[in-house]
């Protein structure tokens, strides 16, 4: 497991009332000594009007198959969580460097940070 890995995990609702098993992409550094990583929520519910922080990936993308996702999905770069790796229930695949670059741009927008 490394940065850019797509995992299955319990992802908390923002009000912490519950959680739901979802795919998420690891966007932080992964080390053996640190039990926690930062992940971003992935959904197959595509919004009618995507936000500038959303990245939509469909099966026609040349790297879609390596993700392990089954259908068009939206990476919600404004929906982040710090989770313990031990709660992950599996790995689906990984995103390419090209996709990761796109996610970083959207993450910077979500955090209102300038990118170089």
C-alpha positions as CSV (number, residue, x, y, z in Angstrom):
1,X,0.0,0.0,0.0
2,X,1.3,3.4,-1.0
3,X,0.2,6.9,-1.9
4,X,-2.1,6.7,-4.9
5,X,-3.6,3.3,-3.8
6,X,-7.3,3.0,-4.0
7,X,-8.6,1.2,-0.9
8,X,-12.0,0.1,0.5
9,X,-12.7,1.6,3.9
10,X,-15.3,2.8,6.2
11,X,-15.6,6.5,5.4
12,X,-17.3,8.6,8.0
13,X,-20.2,10.9,7.3
14,X,-19.3,14.5,7.9
15,X,-21.5,14.7,11.0
16,X,-19.9,11.5,12.3
17,X,-23.3,9.9,12.8
18,X,-22.2,6.8,10.9
19,X,-19.9,5.6,8.1
20,X,-20.2,3.7,4.9
21,X,-17.9,1.3,3.1
22,X,-16.5,3.2,0.1
23,X,-13.5,3.4,-2.1
24,X,-11.0,6.1,-1.3
25,X,-7.6,7.1,-2.6
26,X,-4.6,7.5,-0.4
27,X,-3.2,11.0,-0.9
28,X,-0.6,11.2,1.9
29,X,2.7,9.6,2.5
30,X,2.5,6.0,3.8
31,X,5.0,4.7,6.3
32,X,5.2,1.6,8.4
33,X,5.8,3.7,11.5
34,X,2.6,5.8,11.0
35,X,-0.7,4.1,11.4
36,X,-2.8,6.9,9.8
37,X,-3.1,8.1,6.3
38,X,-5.1,10.8,4.6
39,X,-7.6,9.6,2.0
40,X,-10.1,11.2,-0.4
41,X,-13.6,10.0,-1.0
42,X,-14.6,8.3,-4.3
43,X,-18.2,7.9,-5.4
44,X,-20.0,6.5,-8.4
45,X,-22.7,9.1,-8.0
46,X,-21.7,11.7,-10.5
47,X,-23.0,15.2,-9.7
48,X,-25.0,17.0,-12.4
49,X,-22.9,20.1,-11.7
50,X,-19.5,18.9,-10.6
51,X,-17.4,21.2,-8.3
52,X,-14.0,22.5,-9.4
53,X,-12.6,20.2,-6.7
54,X,-14.2,17.1,-8.3
55,X,-12.3,14.8,-10.7
56,X,-14.4,12.6,-12.9
57,X,-12.8,9.4,-14.2
58,X,-14.6,7.3,-16.7
59,X,-13.8,3.9,-18.3
60,X,-12.5,5.5,-21.5
61,X,-9.5,6.9,-19.6
62,X,-6.4,5.1,-20.6
63,X,-5.5,4.3,-17.0
64,X,-9.0,3.5,-15.7
65,X,-8.4,-0.3,-15.6
66,X,-5.5,0.0,-13.2
67,X,-7.8,1.7,-10.6
68,X,-10.0,-1.3,-9.9
69,X,-13.1,0.9,-10.1
70,X,-16.1,-0.7,-11.9
71,X,-17.7,2.4,-13.4
72,X,-17.4,6.2,-13.9
73,X,-16.4,7.7,-10.5
74,X,-15.8,11.1,-9.0
75,X,-12.9,11.8,-6.7
76,X,-14.1,14.3,-4.2
77,X,-11.0,16.2,-3.3
78,X,-13.0,18.3,-0.8
79,X,-14.0,15.1,1.2
80,X,-10.9,14.1,3.1
81,X,-10.4,11.9,6.2
82,X,-7.5,10.8,8.3
83,X,-8.0,7.1,8.9
84,X,-6.0,4.3,10.4
85,X,-4.7,1.8,7.8
86,X,-6.0,-1.1,9.9
87,X,-9.6,-0.3,9.0
88,X,-9.0,-0.8,5.3
89,X,-10.8,-3.9,4.0
90,X,-9.0,-4.2,0.7
91,X,-7.1,-2.6,-2.1
92,X,-8.8,-2.1,-5.5
93,X,-5.9,-0.7,-7.5
94,X,-4.0,2.5,-8.0
95,X,-4.1,5.8,-9.9
96,X,-1.5,6.8,-12.4
97,X,0.9,9.7,-12.0
98,X,-1.2,11.7,-14.5
99,X,-4.4,11.3,-12.5
100,X,-2.6,12.1,-9.3
101,X,-1.4,15.4,-10.8
102,X,-5.0,16.3,-11.6
103,X,-6.1,15.4,-8.0
104,X,-3.3,17.6,-6.6
105,X,-4.7,20.6,-8.6
106,X,-8.2,20.0,-7.2
107,X,-6.9,19.4,-3.7
108,X,-5.1,22.7,-3.8
109,X,-8.4,24.4,-4.8
110,X,-10.3,22.6,-2.0
111,X,-7.7,23.8,0.5
112,X,-7.5,27.3,-1.1
113,X,-3.8,26.9,-1.6
114,X,-1.7,28.2,-4.4
115,X,0.1,25.7,-6.6
116,X,3.4,26.2,-8.4
